[in-house]
Structure formats: structure tokens, C-alpha cells
Amino acid sequence: MTSERSSEPSRGLRALARGAQAYSALFAASSAAPYLSRSKPVRRTGFDLELVVDAVTREVDDVVSFTLRRPDGEALPVWVPGAHLDVFLPPGVQRQYSLCGDPADRTSYRIAVRRIDEGGGGSLAMHRLSQGDVLTVRGPRNAFTFIDVESYLFVAGGIGITPILPMVREAARRGASWKLVYVGRSLATMPFLSELRSLGGGQLELRPDDEFGVPDVADLLLRADEGAAIYVCGPTPLIDAARVLQPTLNPTGSLHSERFSAPPVVGGRPFEVHLARTGVTVPVGAEESALAAIRREVPGVRYSCQQGFCGSCKHAVLKGDVEHRDTKLRPAERDDSMLICVSRAAGDSLTIDL
């Protein structure tokens, strides 16, 4: 999953992001992280499926939605708001896309993909799909749990609307109090506006940057009722700022977020990773992941979430000690394996089976 914004963050937002990095240093990179930030495993509720692309719809200029069905017309596995599909694309590319249709519709799934020209190629491959093409998917799976409360504040940035849309629809169905603040570069770049406008029982606020400027995250969070569940999905600065601010602004509320891009590397130091199969030694910078460095030499290396929870980039460690930063591997796996998207060398070098 990937999200992007073209505008530069404000000075205040950059300061908040720096604060979020300090917070992450304690809760993600320090020796106390395993105790302060417990693993939240992705819950698997479906299985591998071959689905047919039944329809391709251009939602806005660079966002396309895909309606997927089973070739035999049978009912699809049940899903709940916040769920996603793992989509497998050639050659060996795996990406995750949030389900953004109606959970009550067992005949089809809908996902939406924003084209990222400078990304890893997954979105470009998706945008080349046509009606009748067959996709291998896994899921639905859910790492963005939608809880049942009386009041919600939803904050969506750009393509981050995809997991939020079914949540808003469900909140409206339950008769809960809800507010949605939807930000983006411009109205023309923000998909699903007509669907959102048709929902009743809540408050929809559209705040495109070209009309309102870069959003003040604190101002957005203040719209939440006391004790509300606050759901945030979108660009990294938006999520990081919300994580820093919410405990102070609404201590009785709860914050739930899903990131659509790799998190920044916090507290890293340079090291080398030796690829045993190819004999190449790759330098890894202090502020980049091992995955990013390895992809310069092996562009087709498999990965997906880039956040250490899906396990797609697991590789055997043949030599060296690992600083594990993932939430996926079991203790027994940590002696001889690592997830290269987030974990790093504990010393100066590692050798992996790649």
C-alpha cells in the first residue's frame, strides 16, 4: 500500500514529525520496544483465491478501482471494515490494498490503487490490468480493527480514504455519531466523493490543500468528541503528528492508524549486508532500510508492507547478529531469520541467504 502528497509539510507539522521520531525511537527502536509496543499480528480470515477483474473504474485521474469476483460466481469470504487483500503480481511482486467496497456484498471485492510513477512498480502493474484479467489474492486480512463505540472521528488523507470509507459506511449503518475530515491535494484528486456525500447521519468535511492549505493536525483532532475512536489513514506526517498529539488533546479517546508507506528509520547506523547467493556486499545507510539498499542491487526482491508485520521479506541470516524491529517473527525464528524491511544489523555486517 502506498500513499503520497505533493505539498510540503508546514513548519509546525515538521516539528511534530520530529517529535514523532523521538517517540518512535523509544517505542520501536529502543531495547524497551518489545515491552512497550506489543506485536499486533495480522489476523487471517480468508485464504488464497484466484479472482477475475470484473470492472475497472477510473475514480480520479490517477486512481483506479477494481471490482473482483470469483470465476465460479460463488460467495467470497466475509470481511469487516479495515481489512485488506494481499495481491500477487508478476514477477514476484506482492502488495496490500484496502477493501473499500461494501462488506455486505459477498459477490465482489473492491480495491482502489493510486498510480505512483516513482514507486516500486506495484501500482503501475495494477493500472495495466483490464477487465477479464485474473489476480491471485490472499485474504481478507485485518490489521486495522474497527471497534464499536458511540462516536468516531475519521481523518483520511488522499488514498488513505480506502480503508476509512467502509468504516464510515458502517458507523452510519449503526447510527453512531461520526465525523469525517478528508484532506487531499485538490478535490479533483480525492476519490469516492459522491459515495461519501450520499452517506447520512454524520458530518463530512472536505479540506483540499489548494483551498485550505496544509492541514493543521491538532485542529483536525479537536473535532473528536470526548472518548471518541479516532481513525487516521494517509501520509506519514499526518499519522506521526496524530500519534504525538492525540494523547494530550483527547486522553479519553483512542487513536487507530494505518500507514501506507514505509516508516522512517529511527536510531539507525550504517552497516553492510552480504548477499550470499550473488556474492554482492551492499552498504546500508543510517537512515535507510536494508530492503531499500538491497533493492538497488536486486530490484525484484520480494516485499510488501515495509513495516515488519506481513513477513513477505523474510530471509535466512547466515552470519551476524540482528537488531529485530519487526512484529512478525516468533522468538524461535529470530536466531536465524530477519525481515529486511525494518530489521538491521546489530553489528557492522550481516550475511543473508539472498
Contacts in CASP RR format, 6 or more apart in sequence:
PFRMAT RR
TARGET T0000
AUTHOR 0000-0000-0000
METHOD contacts of the structure
MODEL  1
MTSERSSEPSRGLRALARGAQAYSALFAASSAAPYLSRSKPVRRTGFDLE
LVVDAVTREVDDVVSFTLRRPDGEALPVWVPGAHLDVFLPPGVQRQYSLC
GDPADRTSYRIAVRRIDEGGGGSLAMHRLSQGDVLTVRGPRNAFTFIDVE
SYLFVAGGIGITPILPMVREAARRGASWKLVYVGRSLATMPFLSELRSLG
GGQLELRPDDEFGVPDVADLLLRADEGAAIYVCGPTPLIDAARVLQPTLN
PTGSLHSERFSAPPVVGGRPFEVHLARTGVTVPVGAEESALAAIRREVPG
VRYSCQQGFCGSCKHAVLKGDVEHRDTKLRPAERDDSMLICVSRAAGDSL
TIDL
1 84 0 8 1.000
1 95 0 8 1.000
1 96 0 8 1.000
1 97 0 8 1.000
1 98 0 8 1.000
1 258 0 8 1.000
1 260 0 8 1.000
1 261 0 8 1.000
1 305 0 8 1.000
2 95 0 8 1.000
2 114 0 8 1.000
2 116 0 8 1.000
2 119 0 8 1.000
2 123 0 8 1.000
2 159 0 8 1.000
2 260 0 8 1.000
2 261 0 8 1.000
3 114 0 8 1.000
3 157 0 8 1.000
3 158 0 8 1.000
3 159 0 8 1.000
3 160 0 8 1.000
3 234 0 8 1.000
3 235 0 8 1.000
3 260 0 8 1.000
3 261 0 8 1.000
4 114 0 8 1.000
4 116 0 8 1.000
4 159 0 8 1.000
4 235 0 8 1.000
4 261 0 8 1.000
5 157 0 8 1.000
5 158 0 8 1.000
5 184 0 8 1.000
5 185 0 8 1.000
5 235 0 8 1.000
5 237 0 8 1.000
6 185 0 8 1.000
7 185 0 8 1.000
7 209 0 8 1.000
7 213 0 8 1.000
7 214 0 8 1.000
8 214 0 8 1.000
9 17 0 8 1.000
9 214 0 8 1.000
9 237 0 8 1.000
10 214 0 8 1.000
10 216 0 8 1.000
13 214 0 8 1.000
13 217 0 8 1.000
13 237 0 8 1.000
13 241 0 8 1.000
14 237 0 8 1.000
16 217 0 8 1.000
16 237 0 8 1.000
16 240 0 8 1.000
16 241 0 8 1.000
16 244 0 8 1.000
16 245 0 8 1.000
17 236 0 8 1.000
17 237 0 8 1.000
17 240 0 8 1.000
17 241 0 8 1.000
19 240 0 8 1.000
19 244 0 8 1.000
20 240 0 8 1.000
20 241 0 8 1.000
20 243 0 8 1.000
20 244 0 8 1.000
21 240 0 8 1.000
21 264 0 8 1.000
21 266 0 8 1.000
23 243 0 8 1.000
23 244 0 8 1.000
24 240 0 8 1.000
24 263 0 8 1.000
24 264 0 8 1.000
24 266 0 8 1.000
25 266 0 8 1.000
25 267 0 8 1.000
26 32 0 8 1.000
26 33 0 8 1.000
26 36 0 8 1.000
27 33 0 8 1.000
27 36 0 8 1.000
27 37 0 8 1.000
28 37 0 8 1.000
28 263 0 8 1.000
28 266 0 8 1.000
28 325 0 8 1.000
29 266 0 8 1.000
29 267 0 8 1.000
29 268 0 8 1.000
29 325 0 8 1.000
30 36 0 8 1.000
33 325 0 8 1.000
37 327 0 8 1.000
39 327 0 8 1.000
39 328 0 8 1.000
40 143 0 8 1.000
40 309 0 8 1.000
40 327 0 8 1.000
41 143 0 8 1.000
41 309 0 8 1.000
41 327 0 8 1.000
41 328 0 8 1.000
42 141 0 8 1.000
42 142 0 8 1.000
42 143 0 8 1.000
42 309 0 8 1.000
42 310 0 8 1.000
43 141 0 8 1.000
43 142 0 8 1.000
43 143 0 8 1.000
44 138 0 8 1.000
44 139 0 8 1.000
44 141 0 8 1.000
45 77 0 8 1.000
45 78 0 8 1.000
45 79 0 8 1.000
45 83 0 8 1.000
45 139 0 8 1.000
45 140 0 8 1.000
45 141 0 8 1.000
45 142 0 8 1.000
46 77 0 8 1.000
46 138 0 8 1.000
46 139 0 8 1.000
46 140 0 8 1.000
46 141 0 8 1.000
47 77 0 8 1.000
47 138 0 8 1.000
47 139 0 8 1.000
48 136 0 8 1.000
48 137 0 8 1.000
48 138 0 8 1.000
48 139 0 8 1.000
49 70 0 8 1.000
49 76 0 8 1.000
49 77 0 8 1.000
49 136 0 8 1.000
49 137 0 8 1.000
49 138 0 8 1.000
49 139 0 8 1.000
50 70 0 8 1.000
50 71 0 8 1.000
50 134 0 8 1.000
50 135 0 8 1.000
50 136 0 8 1.000
51 68 0 8 1.000
51 69 0 8 1.000
51 70 0 8 1.000
51 71 0 8 1.000
51 109 0 8 1.000
51 134 0 8 1.000
51 135 0 8 1.000
51 136 0 8 1.000
51 137 0 8 1.000
52 68 0 8 1.000
52 69 0 8 1.000
52 70 0 8 1.000
52 71 0 8 1.000
52 132 0 8 1.000
52 133 0 8 1.000
52 134 0 8 1.000
52 135 0 8 1.000
53 66 0 8 1.000
53 67 0 8 1.000
53 68 0 8 1.000
53 129 0 8 1.000
53 130 0 8 1.000
53 131 0 8 1.000
53 132 0 8 1.000
53 133 0 8 1.000
53 134 0 8 1.000
53 135 0 8 1.000
54 67 0 8 1.000
54 68 0 8 1.000
54 69 0 8 1.000
54 108 0 8 1.000
54 131 0 8 1.000
54 132 0 8 1.000
55 66 0 8 1.000
55 67 0 8 1.000
55 131 0 8 1.000
56 64 0 8 1.000
56 65 0 8 1.000
56 66 0 8 1.000
56 67 0 8 1.000
56 129 0 8 1.000
56 130 0 8 1.000
56 131 0 8 1.000
57 64 0 8 1.000
57 65 0 8 1.000
57 66 0 8 1.000
57 67 0 8 1.000
58 64 0 8 1.000
59 65 0 8 1.000
59 112 0 8 1.000
59 191 0 8 1.000
59 192 0 8 1.000
60 188 0 8 1.000
60 189 0 8 1.000
60 190 0 8 1.000
60 191 0 8 1.000
61 188 0 8 1.000
61 189 0 8 1.000
62 114 0 8 1.000
62 115 0 8 1.000
62 189 0 8 1.000
63 112 0 8 1.000
63 113 0 8 1.000
63 114 0 8 1.000
63 115 0 8 1.000
63 159 0 8 1.000
63 189 0 8 1.000
63 191 0 8 1.000
64 112 0 8 1.000
64 113 0 8 1.000
64 115 0 8 1.000
64 126 0 8 1.000
64 127 0 8 1.000
65 100 0 8 1.000
65 110 0 8 1.000
65 111 0 8 1.000
65 112 0 8 1.000
65 113 0 8 1.000
65 191 0 8 1.000
66 110 0 8 1.000
66 111 0 8 1.000
66 112 0 8 1.000
66 113 0 8 1.000
66 126 0 8 1.000
66 129 0 8 1.000
67 108 0 8 1.000
67 109 0 8 1.000
67 110 0 8 1.000
68 108 0 8 1.000
68 109 0 8 1.000
68 110 0 8 1.000
68 111 0 8 1.000
68 135 0 8 1.000
68 137 0 8 1.000
69 76 0 8 1.000
69 107 0 8 1.000
69 108 0 8 1.000
69 109 0 8 1.000
70 76 0 8 1.000
71 134 0 8 1.000
73 107 0 8 1.000
75 106 0 8 1.000
75 107 0 8 1.000
76 106 0 8 1.000
76 107 0 8 1.000
76 108 0 8 1.000
76 109 0 8 1.000
77 139 0 8 1.000
77 140 0 8 1.000
78 103 0 8 1.000
78 106 0 8 1.000
78 140 0 8 1.000
79 99 0 8 1.000
79 103 0 8 1.000
79 109 0 8 1.000
79 140 0 8 1.000
79 142 0 8 1.000
80 103 0 8 1.000
80 142 0 8 1.000
80 146 0 8 1.000
81 103 0 8 1.000
81 146 0 8 1.000
81 163 0 8 1.000
81 166 0 8 1.000
81 167 0 8 1.000
81 169 0 8 1.000
81 170 0 8 1.000
82 98 0 8 1.000
82 99 0 8 1.000
82 142 0 8 1.000
82 144 0 8 1.000
82 145 0 8 1.000
82 146 0 8 1.000
82 163 0 8 1.000
82 166 0 8 1.000
82 167 0 8 1.000
82 258 0 8 1.000
83 98 0 8 1.000
83 99 0 8 1.000
83 139 0 8 1.000
83 140 0 8 1.000
83 141 0 8 1.000
83 142 0 8 1.000
83 144 0 8 1.000
84 96 0 8 1.000
84 97 0 8 1.000
84 98 0 8 1.000
84 99 0 8 1.000
84 139 0 8 1.000
84 140 0 8 1.000
84 141 0 8 1.000
84 142 0 8 1.000
84 143 0 8 1.000
84 144 0 8 1.000
84 163 0 8 1.000
85 96 0 8 1.000
85 97 0 8 1.000
85 99 0 8 1.000
85 109 0 8 1.000
85 111 0 8 1.000
85 137 0 8 1.000
85 138 0 8 1.000
85 139 0 8 1.000
85 140 0 8 1.000
85 141 0 8 1.000
86 94 0 8 1.000
86 95 0 8 1.000
86 96 0 8 1.000
86 137 0 8 1.000
86 138 0 8 1.000
86 139 0 8 1.000
86 141 0 8 1.000
86 304 0 8 1.000
86 310 0 8 1.000
87 94 0 8 1.000
87 95 0 8 1.000
87 96 0 8 1.000
87 97 0 8 1.000
87 111 0 8 1.000
87 126 0 8 1.000
87 135 0 8 1.000
87 136 0 8 1.000
87 137 0 8 1.000
88 94 0 8 1.000
88 135 0 8 1.000
88 136 0 8 1.000
88 137 0 8 1.000
88 138 0 8 1.000
89 95 0 8 1.000
89 122 0 8 1.000
89 125 0 8 1.000
89 126 0 8 1.000
89 135 0 8 1.000
90 125 0 8 1.000
91 300 0 8 1.000
92 300 0 8 1.000
92 302 0 8 1.000
93 121 0 8 1.000
93 122 0 8 1.000
93 125 0 8 1.000
93 300 0 8 1.000
93 302 0 8 1.000
94 302 0 8 1.000
94 303 0 8 1.000
94 304 0 8 1.000
94 312 0 8 1.000
95 122 0 8 1.000
95 123 0 8 1.000
95 126 0 8 1.000
95 304 0 8 1.000
96 304 0 8 1.000
96 305 0 8 1.000
96 310 0 8 1.000
97 111 0 8 1.000
97 112 0 8 1.000
97 113 0 8 1.000
97 126 0 8 1.000
97 162 0 8 1.000
98 111 0 8 1.000
98 112 0 8 1.000
98 144 0 8 1.000
98 160 0 8 1.000
98 162 0 8 1.000
98 163 0 8 1.000
98 258 0 8 1.000
99 109 0 8 1.000
99 110 0 8 1.000
99 111 0 8 1.000
99 140 0 8 1.000
99 162 0 8 1.000
99 163 0 8 1.000
99 166 0 8 1.000
100 110 0 8 1.000
100 111 0 8 1.000
100 112 0 8 1.000
100 161 0 8 1.000
100 162 0 8 1.000
100 163 0 8 1.000
100 165 0 8 1.000
100 166 0 8 1.000
100 192 0 8 1.000
101 109 0 8 1.000
101 110 0 8 1.000
101 165 0 8 1.000
101 166 0 8 1.000
102 166 0 8 1.000
102 169 0 8 1.000
103 166 0 8 1.000
103 170 0 8 1.000
109 137 0 8 1.000
109 140 0 8 1.000
111 162 0 8 1.000
112 159 0 8 1.000
112 162 0 8 1.000
112 191 0 8 1.000
112 192 0 8 1.000
113 123 0 8 1.000
113 126 0 8 1.000
113 127 0 8 1.000
113 159 0 8 1.000
114 123 0 8 1.000
114 158 0 8 1.000
114 159 0 8 1.000
115 123 0 8 1.000
115 124 0 8 1.000
115 127 0 8 1.000
116 123 0 8 1.000
116 124 0 8 1.000
117 124 0 8 1.000
129 135 0 8 1.000
143 258 0 8 1.000
143 309 0 8 1.000
144 163 0 8 1.000
144 233 0 8 1.000
144 256 0 8 1.000
144 258 0 8 1.000
145 256 0 8 1.000
146 167 0 8 1.000
146 170 0 8 1.000
146 231 0 8 1.000
147 229 0 8 1.000
147 254 0 8 1.000
147 256 0 8 1.000
148 174 0 8 1.000
149 176 0 8 1.000
149 227 0 8 1.000
149 228 0 8 1.000
149 229 0 8 1.000
150 176 0 8 1.000
150 177 0 8 1.000
151 176 0 8 1.000
151 177 0 8 1.000
151 178 0 8 1.000
151 224 0 8 1.000
151 225 0 8 1.000
151 227 0 8 1.000
151 228 0 8 1.000
151 229 0 8 1.000
152 167 0 8 1.000
152 168 0 8 1.000
152 171 0 8 1.000
152 176 0 8 1.000
152 177 0 8 1.000
152 178 0 8 1.000
152 179 0 8 1.000
152 228 0 8 1.000
152 229 0 8 1.000
152 230 0 8 1.000
152 231 0 8 1.000
153 178 0 8 1.000
153 179 0 8 1.000
153 180 0 8 1.000
153 181 0 8 1.000
153 221 0 8 1.000
153 223 0 8 1.000
153 224 0 8 1.000
153 225 0 8 1.000
153 228 0 8 1.000
153 229 0 8 1.000
153 230 0 8 1.000
153 231 0 8 1.000
154 164 0 8 1.000
154 167 0 8 1.000
154 168 0 8 1.000
154 171 0 8 1.000
154 178 0 8 1.000
154 179 0 8 1.000
154 180 0 8 1.000
154 181 0 8 1.000
154 230 0 8 1.000
154 231 0 8 1.000
154 232 0 8 1.000
155 180 0 8 1.000
155 181 0 8 1.000
155 183 0 8 1.000
155 220 0 8 1.000
155 221 0 8 1.000
155 230 0 8 1.000
155 231 0 8 1.000
155 232 0 8 1.000
155 233 0 8 1.000
155 238 0 8 1.000
155 242 0 8 1.000
156 164 0 8 1.000
156 180 0 8 1.000
156 181 0 8 1.000
156 182 0 8 1.000
156 183 0 8 1.000
156 232 0 8 1.000
156 233 0 8 1.000
156 234 0 8 1.000
157 182 0 8 1.000
157 183 0 8 1.000
157 184 0 8 1.000
157 233 0 8 1.000
157 234 0 8 1.000
157 235 0 8 1.000
157 238 0 8 1.000
158 182 0 8 1.000
158 183 0 8 1.000
158 184 0 8 1.000
158 185 0 8 1.000
158 189 0 8 1.000
158 190 0 8 1.000
158 191 0 8 1.000
158 234 0 8 1.000
158 235 0 8 1.000
159 191 0 8 1.000
159 234 0 8 1.000
159 260 0 8 1.000
160 233 0 8 1.000
160 234 0 8 1.000
160 258 0 8 1.000
160 260 0 8 1.000
161 182 0 8 1.000
161 190 0 8 1.000
161 191 0 8 1.000
161 192 0 8 1.000
161 196 0 8 1.000
161 233 0 8 1.000
162 233 0 8 1.000
163 233 0 8 1.000
163 258 0 8 1.000
164 180 0 8 1.000
164 231 0 8 1.000
164 233 0 8 1.000
165 192 0 8 1.000
165 195 0 8 1.000
165 196 0 8 1.000
167 231 0 8 1.000
168 178 0 8 1.000
168 180 0 8 1.000
168 196 0 8 1.000
168 199 0 8 1.000
169 199 0 8 1.000
171 178 0 8 1.000
172 178 0 8 1.000
172 199 0 8 1.000
172 200 0 8 1.000
172 201 0 8 1.000
172 202 0 8 1.000
175 201 0 8 1.000
177 202 0 8 1.000
177 225 0 8 1.000
178 201 0 8 1.000
178 202 0 8 1.000
178 203 0 8 1.000
179 202 0 8 1.000
179 203 0 8 1.000
179 204 0 8 1.000
179 205 0 8 1.000
179 223 0 8 1.000
179 224 0 8 1.000
180 196 0 8 1.000
180 202 0 8 1.000
180 203 0 8 1.000
180 204 0 8 1.000
180 205 0 8 1.000
181 205 0 8 1.000
181 207 0 8 1.000
181 215 0 8 1.000
181 220 0 8 1.000
181 223 0 8 1.000
182 190 0 8 1.000
182 196 0 8 1.000
182 204 0 8 1.000
182 205 0 8 1.000
182 206 0 8 1.000
182 207 0 8 1.000
183 207 0 8 1.000
183 208 0 8 1.000
183 209 0 8 1.000
183 215 0 8 1.000
183 220 0 8 1.000
183 238 0 8 1.000
184 190 0 8 1.000
184 207 0 8 1.000
184 208 0 8 1.000
184 209 0 8 1.000
185 208 0 8 1.000
185 209 0 8 1.000
185 210 0 8 1.000
186 208 0 8 1.000
186 209 0 8 1.000
186 210 0 8 1.000
186 211 0 8 1.000
187 193 0 8 1.000
187 206 0 8 1.000
187 208 0 8 1.000
189 208 0 8 1.000
190 206 0 8 1.000
190 208 0 8 1.000
193 206 0 8 1.000
196 204 0 8 1.000
197 204 0 8 1.000
205 223 0 8 1.000
207 215 0 8 1.000
209 215 0 8 1.000
215 238 0 8 1.000
217 238 0 8 1.000
217 241 0 8 1.000
217 242 0 8 1.000
217 245 0 8 1.000
218 241 0 8 1.000
218 245 0 8 1.000
218 249 0 8 1.000
221 230 0 8 1.000
221 242 0 8 1.000
221 245 0 8 1.000
221 246 0 8 1.000
221 249 0 8 1.000
221 250 0 8 1.000
222 249 0 8 1.000
224 230 0 8 1.000
224 249 0 8 1.000
224 250 0 8 1.000
224 253 0 8 1.000
226 250 0 8 1.000
226 252 0 8 1.000
226 253 0 8 1.000
227 250 0 8 1.000
227 252 0 8 1.000
227 253 0 8 1.000
227 254 0 8 1.000
228 250 0 8 1.000
228 253 0 8 1.000
229 253 0 8 1.000
229 254 0 8 1.000
229 256 0 8 1.000
230 242 0 8 1.000
230 246 0 8 1.000
230 250 0 8 1.000
230 253 0 8 1.000
230 254 0 8 1.000
230 255 0 8 1.000
230 256 0 8 1.000
231 256 0 8 1.000
231 257 0 8 1.000
232 238 0 8 1.000
232 239 0 8 1.000
232 242 0 8 1.000
232 255 0 8 1.000
232 256 0 8 1.000
232 257 0 8 1.000
233 239 0 8 1.000
233 257 0 8 1.000
233 258 0 8 1.000
233 260 0 8 1.000
234 258 0 8 1.000
234 259 0 8 1.000
234 260 0 8 1.000
235 260 0 8 1.000
235 261 0 8 1.000
236 259 0 8 1.000
236 261 0 8 1.000
236 263 0 8 1.000
236 264 0 8 1.000
239 257 0 8 1.000
239 259 0 8 1.000
242 255 0 8 1.000
242 257 0 8 1.000
243 255 0 8 1.000
243 257 0 8 1.000
246 253 0 8 1.000
246 255 0 8 1.000
247 255 0 8 1.000
259 307 0 8 1.000
261 306 0 8 1.000
262 289 0 8 1.000
262 292 0 8 1.000
262 306 0 8 1.000
262 307 0 8 1.000
262 341 0 8 1.000
263 306 0 8 1.000
263 307 0 8 1.000
263 342 0 8 1.000
264 287 0 8 1.000
265 286 0 8 1.000
265 287 0 8 1.000
265 288 0 8 1.000
265 289 0 8 1.000
267 286 0 8 1.000
268 286 0 8 1.000
268 287 0 8 1.000
268 344 0 8 1.000
269 286 0 8 1.000
269 344 0 8 1.000
270 283 0 8 1.000
270 284 0 8 1.000
270 285 0 8 1.000
270 286 0 8 1.000
271 283 0 8 1.000
271 284 0 8 1.000
271 285 0 8 1.000
271 344 0 8 1.000
271 345 0 8 1.000
271 347 0 8 1.000
271 348 0 8 1.000
271 349 0 8 1.000
271 350 0 8 1.000
272 281 0 8 1.000
272 282 0 8 1.000
272 283 0 8 1.000
272 284 0 8 1.000
272 345 0 8 1.000
272 348 0 8 1.000
272 349 0 8 1.000
272 350 0 8 1.000
273 281 0 8 1.000
273 282 0 8 1.000
273 284 0 8 1.000
273 290 0 8 1.000
273 293 0 8 1.000
273 294 0 8 1.000
273 340 0 8 1.000
273 345 0 8 1.000
273 349 0 8 1.000
273 350 0 8 1.000
273 351 0 8 1.000
273 352 0 8 1.000
274 280 0 8 1.000
274 281 0 8 1.000
274 282 0 8 1.000
274 319 0 8 1.000
274 349 0 8 1.000
274 350 0 8 1.000
274 351 0 8 1.000
274 352 0 8 1.000
275 281 0 8 1.000
275 282 0 8 1.000
275 294 0 8 1.000
275 297 0 8 1.000
275 298 0 8 1.000
275 352 0 8 1.000
275 354 0 8 1.000
276 318 0 8 1.000
276 351 0 8 1.000
276 352 0 8 1.000
276 353 0 8 1.000
276 354 0 8 1.000
277 353 0 8 1.000
277 354 0 8 1.000
278 297 0 8 1.000
278 298 0 8 1.000
278 354 0 8 1.000
280 297 0 8 1.000
282 290 0 8 1.000
282 293 0 8 1.000
282 294 0 8 1.000
282 296 0 8 1.000
282 297 0 8 1.000
283 293 0 8 1.000
284 290 0 8 1.000
284 293 0 8 1.000
284 344 0 8 1.000
284 345 0 8 1.000
285 293 0 8 1.000
289 306 0 8 1.000
289 340 0 8 1.000
289 341 0 8 1.000
289 342 0 8 1.000
289 344 0 8 1.000
290 340 0 8 1.000
290 341 0 8 1.000
290 343 0 8 1.000
290 344 0 8 1.000
290 345 0 8 1.000
290 350 0 8 1.000
291 301 0 8 1.000
291 303 0 8 1.000
291 306 0 8 1.000
291 313 0 8 1.000
291 340 0 8 1.000
291 341 0 8 1.000
294 301 0 8 1.000
294 340 0 8 1.000
294 354 0 8 1.000
295 301 0 8 1.000
298 354 0 8 1.000
301 313 0 8 1.000
301 340 0 8 1.000
301 354 0 8 1.000
302 312 0 8 1.000
302 313 0 8 1.000
303 312 0 8 1.000
303 313 0 8 1.000
303 340 0 8 1.000
303 341 0 8 1.000
304 310 0 8 1.000
304 311 0 8 1.000
304 312 0 8 1.000
304 313 0 8 1.000
305 311 0 8 1.000
305 312 0 8 1.000
305 341 0 8 1.000
306 341 0 8 1.000
306 342 0 8 1.000
307 341 0 8 1.000
307 342 0 8 1.000
308 325 0 8 1.000
308 326 0 8 1.000
308 327 0 8 1.000
308 328 0 8 1.000
308 339 0 8 1.000
308 341 0 8 1.000
308 342 0 8 1.000
308 343 0 8 1.000
309 326 0 8 1.000
309 327 0 8 1.000
309 328 0 8 1.000
310 328 0 8 1.000
311 326 0 8 1.000
311 328 0 8 1.000
311 329 0 8 1.000
311 339 0 8 1.000
313 339 0 8 1.000
313 340 0 8 1.000
313 341 0 8 1.000
314 328 0 8 1.000
314 329 0 8 1.000
314 333 0 8 1.000
314 337 0 8 1.000
314 338 0 8 1.000
314 339 0 8 1.000
315 337 0 8 1.000
315 338 0 8 1.000
315 340 0 8 1.000
315 352 0 8 1.000
315 353 0 8 1.000
315 354 0 8 1.000
316 336 0 8 1.000
316 337 0 8 1.000
316 352 0 8 1.000
316 353 0 8 1.000
317 336 0 8 1.000
317 337 0 8 1.000
317 338 0 8 1.000
317 350 0 8 1.000
317 351 0 8 1.000
317 352 0 8 1.000
317 353 0 8 1.000
318 351 0 8 1.000
318 352 0 8 1.000
318 353 0 8 1.000
319 349 0 8 1.000
319 350 0 8 1.000
319 351 0 8 1.000
320 345 0 8 1.000
320 346 0 8 1.000
320 347 0 8 1.000
320 349 0 8 1.000
320 350 0 8 1.000
320 351 0 8 1.000
321 345 0 8 1.000
321 346 0 8 1.000
321 347 0 8 1.000
321 350 0 8 1.000
322 334 0 8 1.000
322 338 0 8 1.000
322 343 0 8 1.000
322 344 0 8 1.000
322 345 0 8 1.000
322 346 0 8 1.000
322 350 0 8 1.000
323 343 0 8 1.000
323 344 0 8 1.000
323 345 0 8 1.000
323 346 0 8 1.000
323 347 0 8 1.000
324 334 0 8 1.000
324 338 0 8 1.000
324 339 0 8 1.000
324 343 0 8 1.000
325 342 0 8 1.000
325 343 0 8 1.000
325 344 0 8 1.000
326 338 0 8 1.000
326 339 0 8 1.000
326 341 0 8 1.000
326 342 0 8 1.000
326 343 0 8 1.000
328 339 0 8 1.000
329 337 0 8 1.000
329 338 0 8 1.000
329 339 0 8 1.000
338 350 0 8 1.000
338 352 0 8 1.000
340 352 0 8 1.000
END
